[in-house]
Structure formats: C-alpha cells, structure tokens
Amino acid sequence: SGVCTLFREYLLKLNFQEIHTPKLIGGASEGGADVFRVDYFEGDAFLAQSPQLYKQMALMTDMPRVFEIGPIFRSERSFTHRHMTEFTGMDLEMVFQEHYHEVLDVLDGLFNHIFTGLTERFSRELEAVKSQYPYEPLKWKYPCMRLTFKEAIGLLRKFGPAILEQRLKEAKTDYEKGIIEKHLASVKAHDDEEDISTEDEKVLGLIMLEQYGEELYIIDKFPRDTRPFYTMLDPVDPRWTNAYDIFLRGEEITSGAQRIHEPNMLVERVQEKGIPVSSIQPYIDAFKYGSYPHAGAGIGMERVVMLFLNLNNIRKTSMFPRDPKRLTP
C-alpha cells in the first residue's frame, strides 16, 4: 500500500495522468508464449502481460505522461522465490524532449521518493516486519549509479571470480561445488553481448555493494536480442538497444526502454520476432499520423517490497499470492 501510494504521489506531482487499460486483450502484449489464453465468446482472448501497448497509444492522444497501477499476468511455470503468475504492475510512460535518459531521471527520483517515504512515513510497519524478519536497511544514493550493460559485464568478469572462488572454498558438498564451478567458468568467459543470468545478477549486486556501497543501480544499453519487439535500437550500434533495467540488492525490479515510434521500423521488428502483424495492427496504426519519441518502464510492486525488506520469498509480500500451484484462497 505504501509503495503504491508513494508511486502515485510522486508521479502526480510531475503531471502524470493515471489511466486504466484493458486486461482482456486480443493479442500477446509482450510476444512469446508466456501468456494466458482464455475463451472469449466465439474466439480467444489473452490476459494482459503488460499495459505496454495501451500506455504508448495513450501518449499519441496528447497525454504526454501516463501511469497505471494494475494486475499483470504471466503464464510462466516458474517456482522461484521471485516469480508469481499474477502480480501488481506499476507502469509509467512519457514523452521526452531531447533524450530517453530524461525517463531515467524520473525513475531515479521516483525510487528515491519511495524508499525515503517508506523509511520516514512507514517506520511502524517496517519495525513490525523487522521483528519477525530481521533485515539490513537498504543502502542507496540519489542519484543512483548508472552503467552500461557492457560496463556491468566488465565488472562481473573483473570482480565476480573472487566472490565465486570464496564460495567454492566454503562449499560443503560436491553438488554445490559443481554448480559454483560451472558458474565461475561462465563468469570468466561471459561475452559482452551475452544475456545476464539471475545468478550473475546476484553476484553483480554484491560487487556493487562492495565496490560502491550501493544496492540500487541502473544498467543501460541492453543487447538487442534480449528485449521485446517495440524496443528502440541504439542509433550508433544496432547490436545494442536504448533499454534499461533497475536493480535492487542484485535483482531486477524495473525493466524499460525507449519505444519505437516509427511504424515501418515497428513492423520490421514485429516480423523479426515472429509476431503476426495483424494481431497488433491497431497499435501500429496509432503511430501513423505523427508520433512523439517516448520511453517508459514497468515495475513489479511485490518485488520492490520483497527486496526493500530483504525477504527471501515474494509470496510473503502478497495477501493472496498466485503461482502455478496456487489459485486459492
């Protein structure tokens, strides 16, 4: 409740407009197979993976800054500590004037407002949690540290092996040693354009804390093949994108990017990803009569809460969690 209140409060002060978008849609909003298909009268519908396409369409109607707080559905058969099939998404999208980093400035200020607000205005609730689940207070700075994906991989290769070698010394079983040795080999050989794994993210989080004393940071310029069809490619080097993630205690809490606003380029990327153009034709049409350069982000509310409180499982942040085995109560 506090995270959503502070999210809404900050964006309203920056003249964002709250919108509400459909959760029953005619095509997969993110592409791919991780979508729930439901019967819809004589045809099929899908539960929205994101309000992404609608946020962008709203900007084309002269709403320069929009946000939404609402349910997100992901058909991922995942039983990890950080995944649920339904969670609360906090999304924002905005037109920018000169550079998509204007959106990173907003996000940086937003998280500083949320974490400062939680610390100062929700101390009683934080103490109640701490009495049952003790945790170290979050270490963050404003503005937070920003680095490119390539720079992040360089840090991982430079400092990661020492962390993993220490774990290897402390490992108690052959099975555990085998997993660490495999990870160690992959970190040493990690290519600049190779996607970063969950375990890599955690090691990088330790590196950021040890080397810079920060647990909140932004990684910019992700590789092309790791991002959705609507992501704008880097104009200088198309191997990279104008896309970014925000990390907290070594785990991703926000994913975002500059979006493609040119219809022909959008069609090319849609076809490249193997998505039927007809399934998102109204979305593409929204950009045909003039469109603004824009960017945005999606934030997982429960993941922010989990990592701020340093909880070991995201289900502890939800009153009624949903995962592949849980549909009640």
N, C-alpha and C positions, 0 to 999 in steps of 0.2 A: 504493500500500500504506500509506504513512504517513498520507495523508488519511483513508482508511477506518479505520485504527487509532485515530486521534485522534477521529474522529466517534463511533465506538463507545465509546471510553473515556469521553468527556465525558458522553454520554447515559446510560450505565450508572451513573455517579456520581449522576445526577439521578433514579435509579429508573425509567428507561425499560426496557421489556421488548422484546427483539428477537423479531420474528416473521418468518415466511416465507409469502408469499402466491402463489397460482397465476399462472402466466404464460400459460396457455391458458384463455381466458375466453369466455363466451357472448355478450357484447356489448361495444361500444367503451367503454372506461372513461373516456375524455375526450370522447366525442361526436365528430362531424366525420368526415372521410374519411381522415385520416392514420393508418390502422390496417391492419395486415397480416391478410388473411383467409387461413385455411388449411383444407384438407379435414379433416373430423373424423368419420370413420366415415360415417353416413348424412346428416350435416349439415355445418354450417360452424362454425368457431371463429375466435377472433381472438387475436393476440399482444398481451399487455397493454401499453398505453401508459403505465401507471402502476399502483401498488398502491393508488391513492386510495380506491376504494370499500371495499376489504378493511381498510385501516387504520381507517376510520371504523366499520365493523362490529365490529372488534376492541374499540374503545373501549366499545361498547354491551354488551360481555360482562364489564364490570368490570376491564378492563385500562386504567387511566387514562392511561398514557403508553406509546407503542409506537414502534419504528423498524424499518427494514429496509434492507439493502444488497443490491441485486439488479439484474438486467438490465431495461432499458427498451427498447421497440421503437417506432419512429416511421416510418411509411411516407411520408416526405417526400422528394420528388425534389429535394433541395437539395444543391448542391455548394459551399456556402460554407465558410469557414475554421472555422466553429464548430458545424457540424451533422454528426451521424452517424445512421445508421438503427438502430444498437444501441449503447447506452452504459450505464454503471453509474449507477443512481439511488441516492441516499442520502435516504431518506424518513423523516419523523417526523410524528407526530400526537399531540395531547394534549388532555385536558380542562382547561378553565380555570375559575377561581373567580369573577372579577369582570369581566375584560375580555380581549379577544383579544390585546391588547398584551403579556400575560404570555408568549405564544409568541414575540413579537419579542424579548423579553428573553432567552429561552432561545437563540434563533438568534444574537443578538448575542454572547452569551457563548461559544456554540459556535464561531463563526468566529474569535473572538479566541484560543480554545484551540487551534484547528487551525493558525492562522498562527504563533502563538507556539511551538507544538510543532514545526512544520516548521523554524522558524528555529533553535531551540535543540537539537533532537534529531536533525535530519537535515542538519547542516551539510556533512558529507562528500558526500552525494548532491547537495546544492544547488551545491556547488563544481564537481562533475563536470559538471553541466548548464551552469553558467555558463562553463566553459572552452570549450564548443562553441557555446552560445547565450547570449552576454552579455546581462544584463538589469539594470534598476534595481530595487533592493529595493522591495517593496510598502510604501506609506505608508498606515497605518490607525491609528485610535484606538479606545479602548474606554472607554465605549460609543461606537458609531459614530453618525454624523449620521443623523437621520430627518427626512423631509419628506413632505408630501402630494403626490399627483400634480399637483394644481393649482399648488402651490408650485414643483414641479420644472419645469413648463411655463413658469411665470413667469420662472424663472432662465434657461431656454433662450431665451425671447424677449428677455430683457434683455442677456445676455452672448453668446449664440450668434452673432448677426450679425457682431460684431467678429472672431471667430475665423474665420468663413467668408469675410469680406471680405479678411482677410490671406491665406487660401489662394487666393483669386481672384487676388490680385496675384502670387502665386508660380506660378500655373498656367502650363504651357508649351504646351498645345495648346488649340485651340478646343473640342474634345470635352470635355476636362477642365473648361474654363471653363463650358461649358453645363451640366454636371452640378452644379457648385458654385452657379451662378446659380439653378438650379431649387431646390436645397436651401435656399439663402438666402431665397428668396421664401416657401417653405413654413414656415420657422422664424419669419419675421416675422409670418406670418398664422396661426400654429398656435393652434387653438382649445383652450380648457381641457379639453374632453372628447374631443378627437381623440387616437387612439392614438399612441404614440411609436414611431418607426421605429428600425431598427438604427443608421442614421447619426445620428439625433437622440440616441440613447443615447450614442454615442461623443463627440459634441460636449458633452453634459451631463457626461460623465466628465471631460473637460478642464476644464470650468467648475468642477466640484467640487474638482479638484486645484489649480487656480489660485486660487480664491477661499477655499477652506477647508483645503487641504493634506491632503485625504483621498481615498483611492481605493476605500474600502469604505463604502457608504451604503445606506439603506433608503428606498424610495418606497412610501408607504401610500395607500390610498383610490383604487384604480384605477376608471376608468369602467365602468359596468355592462356595456356591450356587448363589452368586451374580455376577459371572464372566463367560465369554464365554468359549467354549469348549477347546480352544487352550492355556488356562492359566495354567502354571506350578503350581502344588500343593506344599505347604510347605513340605519339606522332613522330617521335625521333627513331624509336626502335620497336617495331611491332611484335617483338618477342615478349615484350612486357605490356602491362596494362596500367591505366590510371585507377587502380584499385587498391584498397587498403583494408587491413584488419586492425582492431584494437584488442590488446591482450591485458589480462589481469591475472596476476600470480601464475603466469605461464600458461594460461588457457584463453582461447578466443572468446570474447563477449560481444563483438561487433564486427560485421562484415559490410563493406560498402564500396562505392566506386562512382566515377563519372559515368553517366549513361550515354549510349549512342543516341543522338537526336536527329540523325540524318537517315531518312527512310531507306535509301538504296543500300547504304552501309549496313543497316539493320537487317535487311532481307538477306544479304550475303552471309552475315554471321548466323542468322537463324538456319539457313540451309547448311552451313558448315557444321552446325551442331546436330543436324538431322531432325529438326523440329518442323512439322508441317506449317508452312506459312499461313495457310487458311485458318489454323486454329487460333492465331493471334492477329488476324488481319485488322480488326478494329483498333488494336494497339498501334500497329504500324501506321494506319491511316491518321491517327491523332497527330503525327508529326509532318504530314504532307502540306500543311498550309502555313508553314513557318513555325519554328520551334526554338526554344531557348536552351543554351548549354546548361546542364544541371547535373547534380550529384546528390547522393543520399546515403543512408545506412539503415541496417536492421539490427536491433539489439534484443538479445534474449533476456527478459526480465529475471527469470528464475536463476539463470546462470550468473547474472550480476550479483544477486543476493547470495548465492552459494559461495562465490569467490570472495566477495567482500567479507563475509563471515568465516571464510576458510572452512566451510563444511565439506564433508567427504562424499556427499551424495546430493544430487539435485532434487531428489524426491522429498528431502527434508524442507525444501523451500515452497512446496506446493500443498495446498489443503487437500486436493483430490488429484494426485498425480496419475498420468496416463502413460503406459508403456505397452509393449507388445503383449504382455500377460495381464494387464490390469485395466479393466473397464468399470469397476465398481469400487467404492460406492459412488 
